[in-house]
Amino acid sequence: MSIASRDQDRARELGAKHSFARVAESYDAILEDREVDAVYIPLVNTLHREWTLRALAAGKHVLCEKPLAMNAAEAEEMANAAQHEGLHLMEAFMYRFHPRIRAFVEDVHDPLYVEARFGFGLTRPLDYRLQSSLGGGALLDVGCYTVSAARWILGEPDEVFAKFRRDASSEDAVDMTVTALLHFPAGATASVWASFESPEEQGLMVVERERAQHLELPFSSRDSDNSYQLMVESFAASVFEDRPVEIPPSESVANMKVLDQIREAAKGSP
């Protein structure tokens, strides 16, 4: 395994914790390393497309942090590049690998309404998630989870209504809170909420015709099952066994399309 960072000291510090890890001089050095089969890209959102395309062109399979891209057009370009190169590309939505939420979703029958919430407070001004030039904002950082969960249960929406609340005091303002209502072809609806200005809050509720189900901490469950480990093991199995990844690029593109619709619907929000 090889590690690279913009800060060599940080890379060496991390490498020192793992005897099997090598510290590369740069991101390019990792892509040039013939012993590296796959890369994980946890960079800021605006760099996902660039480094995914570069990694695929270098013959590497890619596990890229969520959101896969800044918009659906970028996601489609990345998906097409992976298909062209015959390589695996997967968005790192670790929550979808946790047995608890999988069991919850599998147990849903005849849903009428979904409510998905994910919020917490961000106060550090230099946090990249608070900088629009780096792809920050609540929609892309945590709204992607709530939209993913709603679509997982209800499918693809046919109407989207949304409002943003931005930090008007910042020149590089991002959406601090996002509220959206999704309508689906069969008549079901979903409310998705994401925020950087609340206490920590996570929840998933599904109202069915005969009952209502609730799941707390659906996106970062804190129990003995490690979602990140399960995700990496799944991706590695796809690479070694050459089988489809569990979250195909087509799913990521579809999620990005709804995020784009929310962004468009929220235009004009204060």
C-alpha positions as CSV (number, residue, x, y, z in Angstrom):
1,M,0.0,0.0,0.0
2,S,1.2,3.5,-0.8
3,I,0.1,6.8,0.7
4,A,0.5,10.3,-0.6
5,S,-0.5,13.8,0.7
6,R,0.0,17.4,-0.2
7,D,1.7,17.5,3.2
8,Q,4.6,15.0,3.3
9,D,4.8,15.2,7.1
10,R,1.2,14.1,7.4
11,A,1.8,11.3,4.9
12,R,4.8,10.1,6.9
13,E,2.9,10.3,10.1
14,L,0.1,8.1,8.8
15,G,2.6,5.8,7.1
16,A,4.4,5.3,10.4
17,K,1.2,3.8,11.9
18,H,1.1,1.1,9.3
19,S,4.2,-1.0,8.8
20,F,3.0,-2.2,5.4
21,A,2.5,1.3,4.0
22,R,4.9,3.1,1.7
23,V,4.9,6.9,1.5
24,A,5.0,8.3,-2.0
25,E,6.4,11.6,-3.0
26,S,3.2,12.7,-4.8
27,Y,-0.1,11.7,-6.1
28,D,1.5,11.2,-9.5
29,A,4.1,8.8,-8.0
30,I,1.2,6.6,-6.8
31,L,-0.3,6.5,-10.3
32,E,3.0,5.6,-11.8
33,D,3.6,2.8,-9.3
34,R,3.0,-0.5,-11.1
35,E,2.5,-2.3,-7.8
36,V,-0.6,-0.2,-7.1
37,D,-3.8,-1.8,-8.6
38,A,-6.4,0.6,-7.1
39,V,-6.6,4.0,-5.5
40,Y,-8.8,5.7,-2.9
41,I,-9.5,9.4,-3.6
42,P,-10.5,11.4,-0.5
43,L,-9.6,14.8,-1.9
44,V,-11.9,17.9,-1.8
45,N,-14.9,17.6,-4.1
46,T,-13.6,19.8,-6.9
47,L,-10.7,17.4,-7.4
48,H,-12.7,14.2,-7.6
49,R,-13.1,14.3,-11.4
50,E,-9.5,15.3,-12.2
51,W,-7.8,12.6,-10.1
52,T,-10.4,9.9,-10.9
53,L,-9.8,10.4,-14.7
54,R,-6.0,10.5,-14.2
55,A,-6.1,7.3,-12.1
56,L,-8.3,5.5,-14.6
57,A,-6.0,6.7,-17.5
58,A,-3.1,5.2,-15.5
59,G,-4.8,1.8,-15.3
60,K,-6.0,2.0,-11.7
61,H,-9.4,1.0,-10.3
62,V,-10.9,3.9,-8.3
63,L,-12.8,4.1,-5.0
64,C,-13.7,7.8,-4.8
65,E,-15.2,9.6,-1.9
66,K,-18.8,10.9,-2.0
67,P,-20.1,12.9,-3.7
68,L,-18.6,11.2,-6.8
69,A,-18.4,14.5,-8.6
70,M,-19.6,18.1,-8.6
71,N,-22.5,17.4,-10.9
72,A,-24.1,14.7,-13.0
73,A,-22.2,15.7,-16.1
74,E,-18.9,15.1,-14.4
75,A,-20.1,11.9,-12.9
76,E,-21.2,10.6,-16.3
77,E,-17.7,11.5,-17.7
78,M,-16.0,9.6,-15.0
79,A,-18.4,6.6,-15.4
80,N,-17.7,6.5,-19.2
81,A,-14.0,6.7,-18.6
82,A,-14.1,3.7,-16.3
83,Q,-16.1,1.7,-18.8
84,H,-13.8,2.7,-21.6
85,E,-10.7,1.6,-19.6
86,G,-12.4,-1.6,-18.4
87,L,-11.8,-0.6,-14.8
88,H,-13.9,-0.4,-11.6
89,L,-15.1,2.9,-10.3
90,M,-17.2,3.1,-7.1
91,E,-18.4,6.0,-5.0
92,A,-17.5,5.6,-1.3
93,F,-21.0,5.6,0.2
94,M,-19.9,3.5,3.2
95,Y,-23.3,3.7,4.9
96,R,-24.9,1.4,2.3
97,F,-22.7,-1.5,3.4
98,H,-23.8,-1.5,7.0
99,P,-26.0,-4.6,7.9
100,R,-28.3,-2.5,10.0
101,I,-29.5,-0.1,7.3
102,R,-29.5,-2.9,4.7
103,A,-31.9,-4.9,6.9
104,F,-34.0,-1.7,7.5
105,V,-34.4,-1.0,3.8
106,E,-35.1,-4.6,2.9
107,D,-37.9,-4.6,5.5
108,V,-39.7,-1.7,3.9
109,H,-43.0,-2.5,2.2
110,D,-45.4,-0.2,0.3
111,P,-43.8,3.1,1.5
112,L,-45.8,6.3,1.3
113,Y,-43.3,8.8,2.8
114,V,-39.6,9.0,3.6
115,E,-37.9,11.5,5.9
116,A,-34.1,11.6,5.8
117,R,-32.1,13.9,8.1
118,F,-28.4,14.5,8.5
119,G,-27.0,17.6,10.2
120,F,-24.1,18.8,12.5
121,G,-22.4,22.0,13.3
122,L,-19.3,23.3,11.4
123,T,-17.6,26.4,12.9
124,R,-14.0,26.3,11.5
125,P,-13.9,29.0,8.8
126,L,-11.0,27.2,6.9
127,D,-12.9,23.9,6.7
128,Y,-13.1,23.0,3.0
129,R,-16.7,22.1,3.5
130,L,-17.4,25.8,4.1
131,Q,-15.7,27.0,0.9
132,S,-17.8,26.9,-2.3
133,S,-14.6,27.1,-4.4
134,L,-13.6,23.7,-3.1
135,G,-17.0,22.1,-3.6
136,G,-18.3,22.7,-0.1
137,G,-21.9,23.0,1.1
138,A,-24.4,20.9,3.0
139,L,-26.0,19.6,-0.1
140,L,-22.9,17.8,-1.5
141,D,-21.4,16.8,1.8
142,V,-24.4,15.4,3.7
143,G,-27.4,16.0,1.5
144,C,-26.0,13.4,-0.8
145,Y,-26.7,10.8,2.0
146,T,-30.3,11.9,2.5
147,V,-31.1,11.9,-1.2
148,S,-29.4,8.5,-1.6
149,A,-31.4,7.0,1.2
150,A,-34.7,8.4,-0.2
151,R,-33.9,7.1,-3.7
152,W,-32.8,3.7,-2.3
153,I,-36.3,3.3,-0.9
154,L,-38.6,5.1,-3.4
155,G,-36.7,5.2,-6.7
156,E,-36.3,8.2,-8.9
157,P,-38.3,11.4,-8.2
158,D,-40.3,13.2,-10.9
159,E,-40.6,16.5,-9.1
160,V,-38.2,18.4,-6.8
161,F,-38.8,21.5,-4.6
162,A,-36.0,22.9,-2.5
163,K,-34.7,25.8,-0.4
164,F,-31.2,26.7,0.7
165,R,-30.0,28.8,3.6
166,R,-26.6,30.4,2.9
167,D,-24.1,32.2,5.2
168,A,-24.5,35.7,3.9
169,S,-21.5,37.0,5.8
170,S,-19.0,35.0,3.6
171,E,-17.9,35.9,0.1
172,D,-17.3,32.2,-0.6
173,A,-20.7,31.3,0.9
174,V,-22.0,27.8,0.8
175,D,-25.4,26.3,1.4
176,M,-25.5,25.8,5.2
177,T,-28.9,24.1,5.4
178,V,-30.9,22.4,2.6
179,T,-34.5,21.4,2.7
180,A,-36.0,19.5,-0.2
181,L,-39.3,17.8,-1.0
182,L,-39.2,15.0,-3.6
183,H,-42.3,13.6,-5.4
184,F,-42.2,10.2,-7.0
185,P,-44.3,8.8,-9.9
186,A,-46.4,6.5,-7.8
187,G,-47.4,9.3,-5.5
188,A,-45.0,8.8,-2.6
189,T,-43.0,11.7,-1.3
190,A,-39.7,12.3,0.6
191,S,-38.4,15.1,2.7
192,V,-34.6,15.4,2.8
193,W,-32.8,17.8,5.1
194,A,-29.1,18.5,5.5
195,S,-27.3,21.1,7.6
196,F,-24.0,22.4,8.9
197,E,-25.6,24.6,11.6
198,S,-27.4,22.2,13.9
199,P,-26.6,19.8,16.7
200,E,-25.7,16.4,15.5
201,E,-28.8,14.9,14.0
202,Q,-29.4,11.8,11.9
203,G,-32.6,10.0,11.3
204,L,-34.5,7.9,8.7
205,M,-38.2,7.5,8.9
206,V,-40.4,5.5,6.5
207,V,-44.2,5.7,6.7
208,E,-45.8,2.6,5.1
209,R,-49.5,1.9,4.7
210,E,-49.6,-0.3,7.8
211,R,-46.8,1.1,10.0
212,A,-44.0,3.6,10.4
213,Q,-40.4,2.7,10.9
214,H,-37.6,4.7,12.4
215,L,-33.8,4.3,12.2
216,E,-31.4,6.5,14.2
217,L,-27.9,7.1,13.1
218,P,-28.5,5.6,9.6
219,F,-25.4,7.2,8.0
220,S,-22.7,6.7,10.6
221,S,-23.8,3.8,12.9
222,R,-21.5,3.4,15.8
223,D,-21.5,-0.3,16.6
224,S,-19.2,-3.2,16.0
225,D,-19.8,-3.4,12.3
226,N,-17.3,-1.0,10.5
227,S,-19.0,0.4,7.4
228,Y,-15.7,1.6,6.0
229,Q,-14.1,-1.8,6.3
230,L,-17.1,-3.5,4.8
231,M,-17.0,-1.0,1.9
232,V,-13.3,-1.5,1.2
233,E,-13.6,-5.3,1.4
234,S,-16.4,-5.2,-1.0
235,F,-14.5,-3.0,-3.5
236,A,-11.4,-5.1,-3.2
237,A,-13.4,-8.2,-3.9
238,S,-14.7,-6.6,-7.0
239,V,-11.2,-5.7,-8.2
240,F,-9.7,-9.1,-7.4
241,E,-12.6,-11.2,-8.6
242,D,-13.5,-8.8,-11.5
243,R,-17.1,-8.6,-10.6
244,P,-19.4,-5.6,-10.6
245,V,-19.1,-3.1,-7.7
246,E,-22.0,-2.9,-5.3
247,I,-22.6,0.8,-6.0
248,P,-22.3,1.0,-9.8
249,P,-21.4,4.4,-11.4
250,S,-24.9,4.5,-12.9
251,E,-26.3,4.8,-9.3
252,S,-23.9,7.6,-8.5
253,V,-24.9,9.5,-11.7
254,A,-28.6,9.1,-10.8
255,N,-27.9,10.5,-7.3
256,M,-26.0,13.4,-8.8
257,K,-28.9,14.2,-11.1
258,V,-31.2,14.6,-8.2
259,L,-28.6,16.8,-6.3
260,D,-28.4,18.9,-9.5
261,Q,-32.2,19.2,-9.5
262,I,-32.2,20.3,-5.9
263,R,-29.6,22.9,-6.6
264,E,-31.6,24.2,-9.5
265,A,-34.9,24.3,-7.6
266,A,-33.2,26.2,-4.7
267,K,-32.0,29.0,-7.0
268,G,-33.0,32.4,-5.5
269,S,-32.9,31.1,-1.9
270,P,-31.4,33.7,0.5
